[in-house]
Amino acid sequence: MSGLGESNGEGRGGMSTRVRIRTGAAHRSAAVTAASNGHHATPPEAVFDADEVSVLYGGKKALAGVSLRIRRGQITALIGPSGCGKTTFLRSLNRMNDSVPGFKLEGRVLYHGHDMYAGNVDRVEVRRRIGMVFQKPNPFPKSIYDNVAWAPRNLGMKPGLDERVEKALRGAALWDEVKDRLKDSALGLSGGQQQRLCIARAIAIEPDVLLLDEPASALDPIATASIEELMHGLKGRFTIVIVTHNMQQAARVADRTAFFSLDASSGEPAGTLIEFADTETIFGRPADPRTRDYVSGRFG
């Protein structure tokens, strides 16, 4: 598998900028083998390791000093009040902030141990491996089939395209609803179906990670339940990071939860990470009183 870098040069600390990533299937196979041999399962490997990450826009700090580790095959939820940097951090995980005027990142974001912001990293490859689904469904004004086939075609993944499209739609729990109208416009789908189509579009190129930015905030309760069920189904294949304002949703779907909030201790308020732990701890036994106040509804 090709690496994130554009060359075979050495990265920071002497690491090659080429990185081989074990697929989810291979990782699960290794885990099953270990279990069958009587070994205790080791903690999942880190996919992302954020080290003192701060984000500035035009010199103004939006996010300050975030350090956390996101592990393979888990759902990690980012929660917190509006304006506390959750989406800014999420977008930093696949370099979606790069196009924002005045954007600057301090600290490091390691992806499988390699610096995503190193000078020779290919941003197209980053976004192929790390897919993103946005808050508002944004299907292309094309057919259902062409929406899912768009990225594979552009990346030269044309062999077996029909099978790839079907697999992605099945993976997004949408195939049975659209299999007889693949040539119809995607804009004719319901909001919940459009969001699942966007997820199908993201997974059609078989990424390593899915980033979901409030994927159910514009949906009704039934469609929201479908998206949550879908996330549970996808967890075995992808590492998922979700931003959500819905604390009940985080409690239902996430393995681990990170609570962000605003902090003004250094002068100008900036978003920062307050607490990161398994979801049961965050909602049942938080260590920080600010976390306890937020999850209990005292602010936010």
C-alpha positions in Angstrom: 0.0 0.0 0.0 1.3 3.4 -0.8 2.3 5.8 2.0 1.2 9.2 2.9 4.4 10.8 1.7 5.2 11.8 -1.8 8.7 10.4 -1.5 10.6 7.7 0.3 12.4 10.3 2.5 12.9 10.0 6.2 10.3 11.6 8.5 10.9 13.0 11.9 12.8 10.7 14.2 14.1 8.8 11.3 10.8 7.2 10.4 10.1 6.5 6.8 7.3 8.7 5.4 6.0 5.5 3.8 3.7 3.7 6.1 2.0 0.3 5.7 -1.4 0.2 7.3 -2.8 -3.2 8.3 -6.4 -3.5 7.1 -9.3 -3.9 9.5 -9.7 -7.5 8.3 -6.1 -8.3 8.9 -6.2 -6.7 12.3 -9.3 -8.7 13.3 -7.7 -11.9 12.0 -4.6 -11.3 14.1 -6.8 -10.7 17.2 -8.7 -13.9 16.6 -5.5 -15.9 16.2 -4.2 -14.4 19.5 -7.4 -15.3 21.3 -7.4 -18.8 19.9 -3.8 -19.3 21.2 -4.9 -18.3 24.7 -3.3 -14.9 24.7 -4.9 -11.9 26.3 -5.9 -9.2 23.8 -3.7 -6.2 23.8 -5.2 -2.7 23.6 -6.0 -1.6 20.0 -3.2 0.2 18.3 -3.3 4.0 18.1 -4.6 5.4 14.8 -4.2 9.0 15.8 -1.9 10.5 18.5 -2.5 14.2 19.0 0.4 15.8 20.9 -0.2 19.4 22.2 -2.3 20.4 19.2 -3.2 24.0 18.9 -5.0 25.6 16.0 -4.9 29.3 15.1 -6.9 31.2 12.5 -5.2 34.5 11.5 -3.2 34.4 14.7 -6.2 33.9 17.0 -6.1 30.6 18.9 -9.2 28.5 18.4 -7.9 25.3 20.0 -5.2 25.0 22.6 -3.0 22.2 23.7 -5.0 19.1 22.9 -3.4 15.7 23.5 -5.3 12.4 23.0 -5.0 9.0 21.4 -7.6 7.5 19.2 -7.5 3.7 18.8 -8.3 1.4 16.0 -11.8 -0.1 15.6 -13.4 2.1 18.2 -15.9 4.9 18.1 -14.6 8.1 19.7 -17.1 10.9 20.4 -16.1 14.5 20.8 -18.7 16.4 22.9 -18.9 19.9 24.4 -20.6 23.3 24.0 -20.7 25.2 20.8 -17.5 27.0 19.8 -15.2 24.8 21.9 -13.1 23.5 19.0 -14.6 20.0 18.5 -15.1 20.4 14.7 -11.8 22.2 14.4 -10.0 19.3 16.0 -12.0 16.8 13.8 -11.0 18.6 10.6 -7.4 18.6 11.7 -7.4 14.8 11.6 -7.6 14.8 7.8 -6.2 18.3 7.0 -9.6 19.8 6.0 -8.5 23.0 7.7 -5.6 23.6 5.3 -7.8 25.6 2.9 -9.0 28.0 5.6 -7.2 31.4 5.3 -4.8 32.0 8.2 -4.9 28.4 9.4 -1.9 27.3 11.4 -1.4 24.1 13.4 1.0 23.8 16.3 2.0 20.5 17.9 1.8 17.2 16.1 -0.9 14.9 14.7 0.5 11.5 14.2 -1.3 9.0 12.0 -0.1 5.5 12.6 3.1 7.1 14.0 3.7 9.4 11.1 3.4 13.2 11.2 0.4 14.2 9.0 1.6 17.8 8.7 5.1 16.9 7.5 6.1 18.8 4.4 6.1 15.8 2.0 2.7 14.3 3.0 0.2 14.0 0.1 -3.1 15.5 1.2 -5.0 13.6 -1.4 -3.8 10.3 0.1 -4.6 11.6 3.6 -8.2 12.2 2.6 -8.4 8.9 0.7 -7.5 7.1 3.9 -9.5 9.3 6.3 -13.0 9.9 4.9 -15.3 12.6 6.2 -19.1 13.0 6.4 -20.5 16.4 7.1 -23.4 17.7 9.2 -25.7 18.4 6.3 -26.1 15.7 3.7 -24.4 16.9 0.5 -25.1 14.4 -2.3 -23.9 15.4 -5.7 -26.6 16.4 -8.3 -26.0 13.0 -10.0 -27.6 9.6 -9.9 -27.4 7.4 -6.7 -24.9 5.1 -8.5 -22.7 8.0 -9.8 -22.5 9.5 -6.3 -21.0 6.3 -4.9 -18.9 5.7 -8.0 -17.4 9.2 -8.2 -14.4 8.8 -5.9 -13.4 5.3 -7.1 -13.5 6.5 -10.7 -11.4 9.5 -9.9 -8.9 7.3 -8.0 -8.6 4.8 -10.8 -10.5 2.1 -9.0 -12.7 1.2 -12.0 -12.3 -2.6 -12.1 -15.3 -4.2 -10.4 -17.0 -0.8 -10.0 -20.6 -2.2 -9.9 -19.6 -4.6 -7.1 -17.8 -1.8 -5.2 -20.9 0.4 -5.4 -23.2 -2.4 -4.2 -20.8 -3.2 -1.3 -20.7 0.4 -0.2 -24.5 0.8 -0.4 -24.9 -2.4 1.6 -22.3 -1.2 4.1 -24.4 2.0 4.6 -27.6 -0.1 5.0 -29.1 1.6 1.9 -28.9 -1.1 -0.9 -32.3 -2.6 -0.3 -33.9 0.8 -0.5 -32.3 2.0 -3.7 -31.2 -1.1 -5.7 -34.0 -0.7 -8.2 -33.4 3.0 -8.8 -29.7 3.5 -8.9 -30.1 5.7 -12.0 -32.4 8.1 -10.2 -31.2 11.4 -8.8 -29.7 11.3 -5.3 -31.5 14.5 -4.6 -34.8 12.6 -4.5 -33.8 10.6 -1.4 -35.0 11.6 2.0 -32.6 13.4 4.4 -31.7 10.2 6.3 -31.2 8.3 3.0 -29.0 11.2 1.7 -26.8 11.0 4.8 -26.4 7.2 4.4 -25.6 7.8 0.8 -22.8 10.2 1.8 -21.5 7.5 4.2 -21.6 5.0 1.3 -19.7 7.5 -0.8 -17.1 7.8 1.9 -16.6 4.1 2.4 -16.6 3.2 -1.3 -12.8 3.8 -1.5 -12.3 1.7 1.7 -10.7 4.2 4.0 -9.1 3.5 7.3 -11.0 6.1 9.3 -14.4 7.8 9.1 -14.8 11.3 10.5 -18.5 12.2 11.2 -19.3 15.8 11.9 -22.7 15.8 13.6 -24.1 13.4 11.0 -27.6 13.2 12.5 -28.2 16.7 13.8 -30.4 17.6 10.8 -32.4 14.3 10.9 -35.6 13.2 12.5 -35.5 10.6 15.4 -36.1 7.6 13.1 -33.3 8.6 10.7 -31.1 9.4 13.6 -31.6 5.9 15.0 -30.7 4.4 11.6 -27.5 6.4 11.5 -26.6 5.2 15.0 -27.3 1.6 14.1 -25.2 2.0 11.0 -22.3 3.3 13.1 -22.4 0.2 15.3 -22.3 -1.9 12.2 -19.4 0.0 10.7 -17.3 -0.1 13.8 -15.8 -3.5 13.0 -14.5 -2.2 9.7 -13.5 1.4 10.4 -12.2 3.6 13.2 -14.8 6.2 13.7 -14.6 9.7 15.2 -17.9 11.6 15.7 -18.6 15.2 16.8 -22.0 15.4 18.4 -24.0 17.8 20.5 -26.3 15.0 21.5 -24.9 13.6 24.7 -27.4 10.7 24.7 -26.1 9.8 21.2 -22.5 9.8 22.5 -23.5 7.6 25.4 -25.2 5.2 23.0 -22.6 4.8 20.3 -19.1 5.7 21.6 -16.5 3.5 23.2 -14.5 6.6 24.4 -15.6 10.2 24.8 -13.6 13.4 24.8 -15.1 16.5 26.5 -14.0 19.8 25.1 -14.8 23.2 26.5 -13.6 26.8 26.5 -10.8 27.8 28.7 -9.7 31.4 29.3 -6.9 30.8 31.8 -4.2 32.0 29.4 -6.2 35.2 28.4 -8.2 34.9 25.2 -10.8 32.0 25.5 -9.9 29.0 23.4 -11.3 25.5 23.0 -9.4 22.8 24.8 -9.7 19.2 25.9 -11.0 18.9 29.5 -11.3 15.1 29.9 -10.9 12.0 27.8 -11.9 8.5 29.0 -14.1 5.6 28.3 -17.7 6.7 27.7 -19.1 5.0 30.9 -16.6 7.0 33.0 -17.3 10.3 31.3 -21.0 10.0 31.9 -21.0 8.2 35.2 -17.8 9.0 37.1 -16.1 12.0 35.5 -12.9 13.2 37.1 -13.2 16.9 36.3 -16.1 19.0 37.8 -16.5 20.8 34.5 -17.2 17.5 32.8 -19.7 16.6 35.5 -21.5 19.9 35.2 -21.8 19.6 31.4 -23.0 16.0 31.2 -25.5 16.7 34.0 -26.9 19.6 32.0 -25.8 22.5 34.3 -24.3 24.3 31.3 -23.9 24.0 27.6 
